Amino acid sequence: MMEPLNKEESLQLLSNHFIGHLAYIAKNTPFVVPITYYYNQKENIILSYSNEGHKIDAMRLHSSVSVQIEEIQSINQWKSLLLIGDFEELKGSEAKMYLHSFALNVKSVMAKKESIKPELINNFSSKLTTNSIPIVYRINIHQMIGRKNMPQL
């Protein structure tokens, strides 16, 4: 039976995952791409980063975006959360601070959720130290819409 997620279920789904799908508009065309994210509950924001490119260029022009997170057990048992918000690029020391927080917290969620070994988590961090400087951004969440489908007992 399909029904809405309550606030607690929505926050749990958001906090217990680190992969989502970001939707944005570029040249009047919708795009959806996977992202690694961290949900900062205190500030009610999604943190992420990317290299310069199509996605960042598009979000700089049209800041309205959405992020979808899902947890699928089967065709009849799933949860899905849609976040609607605005892209905000971070700069300077603020960007460095948020990037550090992002890396620490995503590692923590990865370790809990997937029992990933510490050396594999270090591979994730190495992607943050390449020669190109990542664009750190947050999505200020304005609305959460969650649904779940659970089998009736």
C-alpha angles and dihedrals in degrees: 000000000000117000140153122278112242119230094264092051091047093051092046092051091048095046097045097056136060104188121076140153118253118207121199139155124246122177091345091305124113118232131187122196134170117252137183109234144172122213113221102201095187091061096027092232139129114230122205143142139215142173119257111282149093098328096048093044091051095047091049088058098039112025097184108103141153134215126204124201123186141184113195123187095164141328088281099039119056146119126214131184127193118198120196118197151118130283116236122183115218124214142193122348092351090058091049092050093050093044090054090048090047093053095047094047097043088051089052093050091045092051093049098041101039104019088233116183116247093245091058090050088055088059087060091052092050089064087063093058102054120128093264116080110237122231107238116206143169132210112219103216117225101167140017122200115183133180134179136189115205128173115252115243 
